[in-house]
Amino acid sequence: GEPGERITTQTSIENIRSGDALNNKRIRYRLAYQNAQQVAYYADSRWTAPPAELLTQKLRTRQAPAATSNGCLLTLSLNTFDQVFDSPTASHGLVQISASLQQKKSRQIVASRTFQASSPAPTADAAGGVAALSKASDQLLTETLTWAESQASTACQP
């Protein structure tokens, strides 16, 4: 799909949530070639809002809500939003989201899946990380919305 392409959704979608680790404006990076688990932060660069909030805004512009609802609710939880350095000069943006689709009435979960996307960073700095994370997010949200709608068409009853 095209980057600006809107996806018609009959599913209600909640705002994206995240755990405490991501609930701030700091831009995270990890040096996978040293210690993949250790998170560091850029000192002089910040997001304009916490990542889950930025992704929710992106999601709303990507979504074209349909006139009718399919009776399902999609909840999204942001797990990873990091710039990962594979070497001192090469990095990528890594985004991971857990998606859960449930019947609104019964609250029964009808489908759940974890999505991950990565995109190479054009430069080995905060700006490169931002660009890569933005691109990876676009890809991820499109994939997630498409999945939710296809699952909902069989699993959800208005």
C-alpha positions as CSV (number, residue, x, y, z in Angstrom):
1,G,0.0,0.0,0.0
2,E,0.9,3.6,-0.4
3,P,2.2,5.6,2.6
4,G,-0.8,7.9,2.6
5,E,-3.4,5.2,1.9
6,R,-6.3,5.2,4.2
7,I,-7.8,1.9,5.4
8,T,-11.6,1.6,5.9
9,T,-12.2,0.2,9.3
10,Q,-15.4,-1.1,10.8
11,T,-13.6,-2.0,14.0
12,S,-13.5,0.5,16.9
13,I,-9.9,1.2,17.8
14,E,-8.8,2.4,21.2
15,N,-5.9,4.8,21.6
16,I,-2.5,3.0,21.6
17,R,-1.1,2.3,25.1
18,S,2.4,1.7,26.2
19,G,4.2,0.6,29.4
20,D,6.0,3.1,31.6
21,A,9.3,2.6,29.8
22,L,7.9,4.2,26.7
23,N,5.6,6.7,28.4
24,N,7.9,9.7,28.0
25,K,9.3,11.8,25.2
26,R,12.9,10.4,25.3
27,I,14.2,9.0,22.0
28,R,15.6,5.5,22.8
29,Y,18.4,3.7,21.1
30,R,20.2,0.4,21.7
31,L,23.7,-0.6,20.7
32,A,23.1,-4.2,19.5
33,Y,26.7,-4.7,18.7
34,Q,27.6,-4.1,22.4
35,N,24.6,-5.0,24.5
36,A,21.3,-5.5,22.8
37,Q,19.2,-5.2,26.0
38,Q,20.6,-1.9,27.3
39,V,18.6,1.1,26.4
40,A,20.2,4.6,26.1
41,Y,18.6,8.0,25.3
42,Y,19.6,10.9,23.2
43,A,20.5,13.8,25.4
44,D,19.3,16.7,23.2
45,S,16.5,15.2,21.1
46,R,13.0,14.6,22.1
47,W,9.7,13.4,20.6
48,T,6.9,16.0,20.5
49,A,4.8,13.6,22.5
50,P,5.2,10.1,23.9
51,P,5.5,7.4,21.1
52,A,2.1,5.8,21.8
53,E,0.5,9.2,21.4
54,L,2.3,9.9,18.2
55,L,1.3,6.5,16.8
56,T,-2.3,7.1,17.8
57,Q,-2.3,10.3,15.8
58,K,-0.8,8.4,12.9
59,L,-3.3,5.7,13.3
60,R,-6.2,8.1,13.2
61,T,-5.0,9.7,9.9
62,R,-4.5,6.2,8.4
63,Q,-8.0,5.0,9.4
64,A,-11.2,5.8,7.5
65,P,-13.9,4.8,9.9
66,A,-16.8,3.1,8.1
67,A,-20.5,4.2,8.7
68,T,-21.2,0.8,10.2
69,S,-19.4,-1.0,13.1
70,N,-18.6,-4.7,13.1
71,G,-19.1,-5.0,16.9
72,C,-15.4,-5.5,17.6
73,L,-12.8,-3.5,19.5
74,L,-9.1,-3.4,18.7
75,T,-6.6,-2.7,21.5
76,L,-3.0,-1.9,20.7
77,S,-0.1,-1.9,23.0
78,L,3.3,-0.5,22.0
79,N,6.2,-2.8,23.2
80,T,9.2,-1.5,21.3
81,F,10.0,1.8,19.7
82,D,13.8,1.9,19.5
83,Q,16.6,2.8,17.1
84,V,18.9,-0.2,17.1
85,F,22.5,0.1,16.1
86,D,23.9,-3.0,14.4
87,S,27.3,-1.2,14.1
88,P,28.5,2.3,15.0
89,T,27.4,3.5,11.5
90,A,24.4,1.3,10.7
91,S,21.0,1.3,12.5
92,H,17.3,0.7,12.0
93,G,14.1,1.7,13.6
94,L,12.3,-1.1,15.3
95,V,8.6,-1.0,16.3
96,Q,6.6,-3.8,17.9
97,I,2.9,-3.7,18.8
98,S,0.6,-6.3,20.4
99,A,-2.8,-6.3,18.9
100,S,-5.9,-7.8,20.5
101,L,-9.3,-8.0,18.8
102,Q,-12.3,-8.5,21.0
103,Q,-16.1,-8.7,20.8
104,K,-17.4,-5.5,22.3
105,K,-20.5,-7.2,23.9
106,S,-18.8,-10.3,25.4
107,R,-15.3,-8.9,25.8
108,Q,-14.2,-12.2,24.4
109,I,-10.9,-12.0,22.5
110,V,-11.3,-13.3,19.0
111,A,-7.8,-12.8,17.7
112,S,-4.5,-11.5,18.9
113,R,-1.1,-11.1,17.3
114,T,2.2,-9.3,17.7
115,F,3.4,-7.2,14.8
116,Q,6.9,-6.0,14.2
117,A,8.4,-3.7,11.5
118,S,11.8,-2.3,11.0
119,S,13.3,0.2,8.6
120,P,16.9,1.2,7.9
121,A,17.9,4.6,9.3
122,P,19.3,7.0,6.7
123,T,21.8,8.4,9.2
124,A,23.4,7.1,12.5
125,D,21.9,9.8,14.7
126,A,18.6,10.8,16.3
127,A,17.3,12.3,13.1
128,G,18.0,9.0,11.3
129,G,16.3,7.1,14.1
130,V,13.2,9.3,13.9
131,A,12.9,8.9,10.1
132,A,13.4,5.1,10.4
133,L,10.8,4.8,13.3
134,S,8.3,6.9,11.4
135,K,8.6,4.7,8.3
136,A,8.5,1.4,10.3
137,S,5.4,2.7,12.1
138,D,3.6,3.5,8.9
139,Q,4.3,0.0,7.7
140,L,3.3,-1.6,11.0
141,L,0.0,0.3,11.4
142,T,-1.1,-0.5,7.8
143,E,-0.3,-4.2,8.4
144,T,-2.1,-4.1,11.8
145,L,-5.3,-2.4,10.5
146,T,-5.4,-4.7,7.5
147,W,-5.1,-7.7,9.7
148,A,-7.8,-6.5,12.2
149,E,-10.3,-5.9,9.4
150,S,-9.8,-9.3,7.8
151,Q,-10.1,-11.0,11.2
152,A,-13.1,-9.0,12.1
153,S,-14.9,-9.8,8.9
154,T,-15.3,-13.4,10.1
155,A,-15.0,-13.2,13.9
156,C,-17.1,-10.1,14.7
157,Q,-20.9,-9.8,14.8
158,P,-22.5,-6.4,15.0
